Amino acid sequence: MSIAFVKFIFEGKVDKIQCSKDEKMKDICQKYSNKIGLNINSLVFSYEGNHINFQSSFNEQANIIDLERNEMSILVDKNEDKLSCPKCGEKLNLNLEKINDIQKYINNINDTIKGLKFTLENIVLISSEEAVKFHLKNINLVFNILNKDLKELNKKVDDLLNFTIVKKN
């Protein structure tokens, strides 16, 4: 078991948590939440400008440089239930359940795209024209499913943002 460290940066304070490289990010973030005495759901965890994928391990989440260093840095913010409209300043109520559902859709789509990229890289190595045609046909089917998933994701986002901006005269 390889040992690694995750540095959490929250409100100007840095805390280091030890973990294994195979440990899930959710478990690592939970250790941090326990250490600072806050509920994990009240926090937002970001790495390289993106939300942490709680289902991935340290190995899967960390970039190449952080993997070699056995250390990654995660920014932590409070999960604000209410955001303001950038135009009028009115407070918006957010449905966290729907946001989490959308996050799962995005993570699934990202995982599928990574798998397709890996498959395409392997297809390039295959010399048989028949095998290439077969694999490309399967990849096309997966892209059709991804397209359907993206349309469903757009519906979920539209539902989440179920408000109308009234044009002021």
C-alpha positions as CSV (number, residue, x, y, z in Angstrom):
1,M,0.0,0.0,0.0
2,S,1.5,3.3,-1.1
3,I,1.2,6.2,1.3
4,A,0.2,9.7,0.0
5,F,-0.9,13.0,1.5
6,V,-3.7,15.4,0.6
7,K,-3.3,19.0,1.6
8,F,-6.6,20.7,2.3
9,I,-6.7,24.5,2.0
10,F,-9.7,26.0,3.8
11,E,-10.1,29.7,4.9
12,G,-6.4,30.3,4.7
13,K,-5.5,27.2,6.8
14,V,-3.7,24.2,5.5
15,D,-4.3,20.7,6.9
16,K,-2.5,17.5,5.7
17,I,-4.3,14.2,5.7
18,Q,-2.4,10.9,5.2
19,C,-4.0,8.3,2.9
20,S,-3.3,5.4,0.7
21,K,-3.1,5.9,-3.1
22,D,-6.0,3.5,-3.5
23,E,-8.3,5.2,-1.0
24,K,-11.4,6.8,-2.4
25,M,-11.5,10.6,-2.4
26,K,-14.8,10.6,-0.5
27,D,-13.1,8.7,2.4
28,I,-10.1,11.1,2.4
29,C,-12.4,14.2,2.3
30,Q,-14.5,12.6,5.1
31,K,-11.3,12.3,7.3
32,Y,-10.7,16.0,6.7
33,S,-14.3,16.9,7.5
34,N,-14.1,14.9,10.7
35,K,-10.8,16.6,11.6
36,I,-12.2,20.1,11.3
37,G,-15.6,19.2,12.8
38,L,-17.8,20.1,9.8
39,N,-20.3,17.9,7.8
40,I,-18.8,16.8,4.5
41,N,-22.0,18.0,2.7
42,S,-21.4,21.5,4.0
43,L,-18.2,21.7,2.0
44,V,-17.1,21.9,-1.6
45,F,-13.8,20.2,-2.6
46,S,-12.0,21.4,-5.7
47,Y,-8.8,20.1,-7.4
48,E,-7.3,21.7,-10.5
49,G,-10.4,23.9,-10.8
50,N,-12.9,21.0,-10.9
51,H,-15.0,19.4,-8.2
52,I,-13.5,16.3,-6.7
53,N,-14.9,13.0,-8.0
54,F,-15.7,11.2,-4.7
55,Q,-15.9,7.8,-6.5
56,S,-12.3,8.0,-7.7
57,S,-9.2,7.1,-5.7
58,F,-6.2,9.3,-5.1
59,N,-4.5,7.5,-8.0
60,E,-7.3,8.2,-10.3
61,Q,-7.8,11.9,-9.3
62,A,-4.3,13.1,-9.0
63,N,-2.4,14.4,-12.0
64,I,1.0,12.9,-13.0
65,I,3.1,15.4,-11.1
66,D,1.1,14.9,-7.9
67,L,1.2,11.1,-8.3
68,E,5.0,11.3,-8.4
69,R,5.1,13.6,-5.4
70,N,2.5,11.5,-3.5
71,E,0.8,14.7,-2.6
72,M,-2.1,16.7,-3.9
73,S,-3.7,20.0,-2.8
74,I,-7.4,20.5,-2.6
75,L,-9.2,23.8,-2.1
76,V,-12.2,23.7,0.2
77,D,-15.0,26.1,0.4
78,K,-18.3,26.3,2.3
79,N,-21.2,24.9,0.4
80,E,-23.6,27.9,0.2
81,D,-27.2,26.8,-0.2
82,K,-28.1,30.2,-1.7
83,L,-26.4,32.0,-4.5
84,S,-27.2,35.4,-5.9
85,C,-28.3,36.3,-9.4
86,P,-25.3,38.1,-11.0
87,K,-27.7,40.6,-12.7
88,C,-30.2,41.5,-10.0
89,G,-28.6,40.2,-6.8
90,E,-31.8,38.2,-5.8
91,K,-31.0,35.1,-3.7
92,L,-31.6,31.8,-5.5
93,N,-32.7,28.6,-3.8
94,L,-30.7,25.6,-5.0
95,N,-31.8,22.0,-4.9
96,L,-28.7,20.2,-3.7
97,E,-30.2,16.8,-4.5
98,K,-30.6,17.9,-8.1
99,I,-27.1,19.3,-8.2
100,N,-25.7,16.0,-6.8
101,D,-27.7,14.1,-9.4
102,I,-26.2,16.3,-12.2
103,Q,-22.7,15.8,-10.7
104,K,-23.2,12.1,-11.0
105,Y,-24.3,12.4,-14.6
106,I,-21.2,14.5,-15.4
107,N,-18.9,12.0,-13.6
108,N,-20.4,9.1,-15.5
109,I,-20.0,11.0,-18.8
110,N,-16.4,11.8,-18.0
111,D,-15.6,8.2,-17.1
112,T,-17.2,7.0,-20.4
113,I,-15.1,9.6,-22.4
114,K,-11.9,8.4,-20.7
115,G,-12.8,4.8,-21.5
116,L,-13.5,5.8,-25.2
117,K,-10.1,7.6,-25.3
118,F,-8.4,4.5,-24.0
119,T,-10.2,2.3,-26.5
120,L,-9.3,4.6,-29.4
121,E,-5.7,4.6,-28.5
122,N,-5.7,0.8,-28.5
123,I,-7.6,0.7,-31.8
124,V,-4.8,2.6,-33.4
125,L,-2.4,-0.2,-32.5
126,I,-4.6,-2.8,-34.1
127,S,-3.6,-3.6,-37.7
128,S,-6.6,-5.6,-38.8
129,E,-9.0,-3.5,-40.8
130,E,-12.0,-5.7,-39.8
131,A,-11.2,-5.3,-36.1
132,V,-10.9,-1.5,-36.5
133,K,-14.3,-1.3,-38.2
134,F,-15.9,-3.5,-35.4
135,H,-14.5,-1.3,-32.6
136,L,-15.4,2.0,-34.4
137,K,-18.9,0.7,-34.8
138,N,-19.1,0.0,-31.0
139,I,-17.6,3.4,-30.2
140,N,-20.2,5.1,-32.4
141,L,-22.9,3.3,-30.3
142,V,-21.4,4.6,-27.1
143,F,-21.2,8.2,-28.5
144,N,-24.9,7.9,-29.3
145,I,-25.6,6.9,-25.7
146,L,-23.4,9.8,-24.5
147,N,-25.4,12.2,-26.7
148,K,-28.6,10.9,-25.1
149,D,-27.1,11.3,-21.6
150,L,-26.0,14.9,-22.4
151,K,-29.5,15.7,-23.6
152,E,-30.9,14.3,-20.3
153,L,-28.3,16.3,-18.4
154,N,-29.4,19.5,-20.2
155,K,-33.0,18.7,-19.2
156,K,-31.9,18.3,-15.5
157,V,-30.0,21.6,-15.7
158,D,-33.0,23.4,-17.2
159,D,-35.2,21.9,-14.4
160,L,-32.7,23.1,-11.8
161,L,-32.7,26.6,-13.2
162,N,-36.5,26.6,-13.3
163,F,-36.9,30.4,-13.2
164,T,-37.6,33.0,-15.8
165,I,-35.6,36.2,-16.1
166,V,-38.0,39.0,-16.7
167,K,-36.7,41.7,-19.0
168,K,-36.9,45.1,-17.3
169,N,-38.2,48.0,-19.4
